[in-house]
Amino acid sequence: MAGIGLTAAIEELRQELYRAQALGVDQQFTFGIEEAELELQLELRESGKGDGKLSFGVATVGAGAELSTVRTHRLTLKLSVRDRARSGSSPEISDTETGSWDED
């Protein structure tokens, strides 16, 4: 299994954030990153098994091996939302009317 090192993972995250920042330049709502949490988990498992069987005077021997690698990556971003139309303050999303979206 091909892997990615910590340095490459951080650099890829940095490049993704640059792209997101560039795409949001002319948008009304902006997002600031208050906190980023990156969890990397690596699990290596190795097991082997062998068995033998004797039948009718002929020996049958079986053997097997298993090697597996599991990598898990999880990224959590805590974002703050700002509304450029309101001088960068937090957006206010509200509805003063009651009723259903389905009503005309």
Secondary structure, DSSP 8 states (H G I E B T S, - for coil): -----HHHHHHHHHHHHHHHHHHTTT-SEEEEEEEEEEEEEEEEEEEEEEEEEEETTEEEEEEEEEEEEEEEEEEEEEEEEEEGGGTTB-------S-S-TT--
